[in-house]
Amino acid sequence: MTELAPWLTDAYQQAQAWRRQSRFHHALLVSGINGVGQSEFAQQVAQLLLCEHPDKAPCGTCHSCQVSKADTHPDWLVLDGREAGIRVDAVRQVVAKVANKPQLGFSKVVVIHEAHEMNVNAANAILKALEEPPSSTYFILTTHTSRALMPTILSRCQRVMLPAPDPALVVGWVNERVQADVSDLLWFSKTPYQLLRLVDSKQHELLQALPDHLMQWLDGSMRTDELAAKVPKDGVALWLDGLLALLSAAIHYSATGQKDTHIESVLNALLSRYDVYRLMNFSSSLTGLKRQLDITHLNPTIQLVGELNSW
């Protein structure tokens, strides 16, 4: 079994105890802030449930454990909403498969990553399976926004809330894996797997440069078109998320006096130039722009320049 992150171990040990005591609920909803490790936790629990020896699961040696580790278990089915929505046809196919007996071992597991991405028809289809689960079948749903799930689905799941780790632990954990110091990105995200993905994809460099670039734009040493030129076309959404995070941090700083020292200068610059109400309006406008760019083919650079010029 891949080593679990330390903040996930308590919840996993609880799941392990349920399995060994034959008290595991047929539907588990794993929630927590985005990037805390819901998907990774679900993967480990799936392996736990597929083990052929419940009293010592996961044994790591039975045939089910071996094929689970190789990601080739025929009774481990996945619906993945991390990249796109989950449609009803995909749900129906999975439900039809688990209606049969296990092909290997004694259990069947359905993992639904980002279950809130199911459309209404898909959610209704999975609800029927949760209400009348096939024998020896377990459903593991993950989400970072459980409020987006149907109440009837929530009522049929046992819930596990994963804790948010201490920022210092996050920084150390990420650094161990990718040898990168992400302490200067905690203003953007304090969730370990999101930071890890950013570093792996090199996208963190765009965010690390954003506070300085914005500072130069605010003090007049960088023109709007020069600022927009710093943003690659495939990085506009992330850059907008970063700008939204800085605006949110400035609003929070104004209200509480609390700030991340890595971005203190740009927060002060924002608050000296704009009042809180204007910052809130900018946040709303940027959110609308991000949504618009997601559904249109407009030139993102031109749209970004137009938005910033309105400030």
C-alpha positions in Angstrom: 0.0 0.0 0.0 1.2 3.5 -0.9 2.1 5.4 2.3 -0.8 7.6 3.3 -0.2 11.3 4.2 0.0 11.7 8.0 -3.2 13.7 8.3 -5.2 10.9 6.6 -4.0 8.0 8.8 -6.6 8.5 11.6 -9.5 8.3 9.2 -8.0 5.4 7.4 -7.5 3.4 10.7 -11.2 4.0 11.5 -12.1 2.6 8.1 -9.8 -0.3 8.7 -11.5 -1.0 12.0 -14.9 -0.9 10.4 -13.8 -3.4 7.7 -12.2 -5.8 10.2 -15.2 -5.7 12.4 -17.7 -6.2 9.5 -19.2 -2.8 10.2 -18.4 -1.0 7.0 -21.3 1.0 5.6 -22.2 0.2 2.0 -21.7 3.9 1.1 -19.0 6.2 2.3 -18.8 9.9 1.5 -15.3 11.3 1.9 -15.2 15.1 2.1 -12.8 17.9 2.9 -11.3 21.0 1.5 -10.3 20.7 -2.2 -6.8 19.1 -2.4 -6.6 17.6 1.1 -6.4 14.1 -0.3 -10.0 12.7 -0.8 -9.1 10.8 -4.0 -5.9 9.3 -2.5 -7.8 8.3 0.6 -10.6 6.7 -1.5 -8.0 4.7 -3.5 -6.6 3.2 -0.3 -10.0 2.4 1.2 -10.9 0.7 -2.1 -7.9 -1.6 -1.7 -8.9 -2.2 1.9 -12.4 -3.3 0.9 -11.2 -5.6 -1.9 -8.9 -7.6 0.2 -9.9 -11.3 0.5 -9.1 -11.3 4.3 -11.4 -8.8 6.1 -9.9 -9.7 9.5 -6.5 -8.4 8.5 -7.3 -6.2 5.5 -5.4 -5.1 3.6 -3.2 -8.1 3.8 -1.1 -7.1 0.8 -0.5 -10.7 -0.2 -3.8 -12.1 -1.5 -4.6 -12.1 -5.2 -7.1 -9.2 -4.8 -4.5 -7.1 -3.0 -2.0 -7.8 -5.7 -4.2 -6.9 -8.7 -5.5 -3.8 -6.7 -2.0 -2.5 -6.4 -1.6 -3.0 -10.1 -4.8 -1.1 -10.8 -6.2 -4.1 -12.7 -8.9 -5.4 -10.3 -12.0 -6.2 -12.3 -14.3 -5.4 -9.4 -12.9 -1.9 -8.8 -15.0 0.5 -10.9 -14.4 4.2 -11.1 -16.5 7.2 -12.1 -14.2 10.2 -12.4 -15.5 13.8 -12.2 -12.1 15.4 -11.7 -11.8 16.5 -15.3 -15.4 16.6 -16.5 -18.9 16.0 -15.4 -20.3 12.5 -14.7 -23.1 11.6 -17.0 -26.0 9.2 -16.5 -24.9 6.7 -19.1 -21.6 6.1 -17.3 -23.4 5.6 -14.0 -25.8 3.1 -15.5 -23.0 1.1 -17.0 -21.2 0.9 -13.6 -24.5 0.0 -11.8 -25.2 -2.8 -14.3 -21.7 -4.2 -13.7 -21.9 -4.3 -10.0 -25.3 -6.1 -10.2 -23.3 -9.2 -11.1 -21.3 -11.4 -8.7 -17.7 -10.3 -8.0 -15.3 -11.6 -10.7 -12.5 -11.9 -8.2 -12.6 -12.2 -4.4 -15.7 -11.3 -2.5 -16.3 -7.6 -2.8 -17.1 -5.0 -5.5 -16.1 -1.3 -5.0 -17.3 1.7 -6.9 -15.3 4.9 -6.4 -16.9 8.2 -7.5 -14.3 11.0 -7.6 -15.8 14.4 -7.2 -19.4 13.1 -6.9 -20.8 16.6 -7.0 -20.0 16.6 -10.7 -22.8 14.1 -11.4 -25.6 15.7 -13.3 -29.2 15.3 -12.0 -29.9 12.2 -14.0 -26.6 10.6 -13.0 -27.3 11.5 -9.3 -30.7 9.9 -9.5 -29.3 6.8 -11.1 -26.6 6.4 -8.3 -29.3 7.1 -5.7 -31.2 4.0 -6.7 -28.1 1.9 -6.3 -27.5 3.5 -2.8 -31.1 2.8 -1.8 -30.9 -0.9 -2.9 -27.2 -1.7 -3.0 -26.2 -4.9 -4.8 -24.8 -7.5 -2.4 -21.1 -7.3 -1.5 -20.9 -3.8 -3.1 -19.4 -0.7 -1.6 -19.6 2.9 -2.9 -17.0 5.5 -2.0 -17.9 9.0 -3.0 -15.5 11.9 -2.7 -16.2 15.7 -2.7 -15.0 19.0 -1.6 -18.5 20.5 -1.7 -21.0 18.2 -0.1 -23.7 20.9 -0.3 -23.8 20.3 -4.0 -25.0 16.7 -3.6 -28.6 15.7 -3.3 -29.8 15.5 0.3 -31.1 12.0 -0.4 -27.6 10.9 -1.4 -26.1 12.5 1.7 -28.7 10.7 3.9 -27.6 7.3 2.6 -23.9 7.7 3.1 -21.7 7.4 6.2 -19.5 10.5 6.2 -15.8 10.9 6.8 -14.5 14.4 7.0 -10.8 14.7 6.3 -9.0 17.3 8.4 -7.0 20.2 6.9 -3.3 19.7 7.9 -1.2 22.4 9.5 0.5 24.6 6.9 4.0 23.8 8.2 3.2 20.1 7.8 2.0 20.8 4.2 5.2 22.7 3.3 7.4 19.9 4.7 5.4 17.1 3.1 5.4 18.7 -0.4 9.1 19.5 -0.1 9.9 15.9 0.7 8.2 14.8 -2.6 9.3 17.4 -5.1 12.1 19.3 -3.4 10.3 22.6 -3.8 9.6 25.2 -1.1 5.9 26.2 -1.4 5.8 28.4 1.7 5.4 31.4 -0.6 2.3 29.9 -2.1 0.3 29.4 1.0 -1.6 32.6 0.2 -3.0 30.7 -2.8 -3.6 27.3 -1.3 -2.8 25.4 1.9 -3.9 22.1 0.6 -1.1 19.6 -0.1 -2.2 17.8 -3.2 -3.2 21.0 -5.0 0.3 22.4 -4.2 1.9 19.2 -5.3 0.0 19.2 -8.6 1.0 22.8 -9.2 4.7 22.1 -8.7 4.6 18.9 -10.8 3.1 20.9 -13.7 5.4 23.9 -13.2 2.3 26.1 -12.8 3.5 27.3 -9.4 6.0 29.6 -11.2 3.1 31.6 -12.6 1.6 32.1 -9.2 4.9 32.8 -7.5 5.5 35.7 -10.0 2.0 37.1 -9.7 2.3 39.2 -6.5 5.5 41.0 -7.9 3.9 41.6 -11.3 0.7 42.9 -9.8 2.8 45.2 -7.5 4.6 46.6 -10.5 1.3 47.2 -12.3 -0.1 49.0 -9.2 2.9 51.3 -8.8 2.8 52.1 -12.6 6.1 50.5 -13.6 4.3 47.9 -15.7 1.6 48.7 -18.3 -1.6 46.7 -18.4 -0.7 45.0 -21.7 2.7 44.1 -20.3 1.0 42.5 -17.3 -1.4 40.6 -19.5 1.5 39.4 -21.6 3.0 37.6 -18.6 0.0 35.3 -18.6 0.2 32.3 -21.0 -3.0 31.5 -22.8 -3.2 28.1 -21.1 -2.7 29.7 -17.7 -5.3 32.4 -17.7 -7.8 30.5 -15.5 -5.1 29.8 -12.9 -3.8 33.4 -13.0 -7.3 34.6 -12.4 -7.7 32.3 -9.5 -4.4 33.7 -8.1 -5.7 37.3 -8.6 -8.9 36.4 -6.9 -7.0 34.8 -4.0 -4.9 38.0 -3.6 -8.1 40.2 -3.5 -9.6 37.8 -1.0 -6.5 38.0 1.1 -6.6 41.9 1.0 -10.2 41.9 2.1 -9.4 39.5 4.9 -6.4 41.6 5.9 -8.5 44.7 6.1 -11.1 43.1 8.3 -8.8 41.1 10.6 -5.3 42.5 10.3 -4.1 39.0 9.5 -1.9 38.5 6.4 0.7 36.2 4.8 4.0 38.1 5.1 5.0 36.8 1.6 2.4 39.0 0.0 2.2 41.8 2.6 3.5 44.5 0.2 1.0 43.8 -2.5 -1.9 43.6 0.0 -0.9 47.1 1.3 -0.7 48.4 -2.2 -4.2 47.1 -3.1 -5.7 48.5 0.1 -4.0 51.9 -0.4 -5.4 52.2 -3.9 -8.9 50.7 -3.5 -11.4 50.4 -0.7 -12.8 47.1 0.4 -16.0 47.6 -1.6 -14.2 48.1 -4.8 -12.1 45.0 -4.1 -15.3 43.0 -3.6 -16.6 44.4 -6.9 -13.4 43.4 -8.7 -13.7 39.9 -7.2 -17.2 39.6 -8.5 -16.2 40.9 -12.0 -13.2 38.5 -12.2 -15.4 35.5 -11.3 -17.8 36.5 -14.1 -14.9 36.8 -16.5 -13.5 33.4 -15.6 -17.0 31.9 -16.1 -17.3 33.6 -19.4 -13.9 32.4 -20.6 -14.9 28.8 -19.8 -17.9 28.9 -22.1 -16.7 31.1 -25.0 -13.9 31.3 -27.4 -13.1 34.9 -26.8 -9.4 36.0 -26.8 -8.5 35.7 -23.1 -5.6 38.2 -23.3 -7.9 40.9 -24.8 -10.6 40.1 -22.1 -8.0 40.3 -19.4 -6.7 43.7 -20.6 -10.2 45.0 -20.8 -11.0 43.8 -17.2 -7.8 45.3 -15.7 -8.3 48.6 -17.6 -11.7 48.9 -15.9 -9.9 49.1 -12.5 
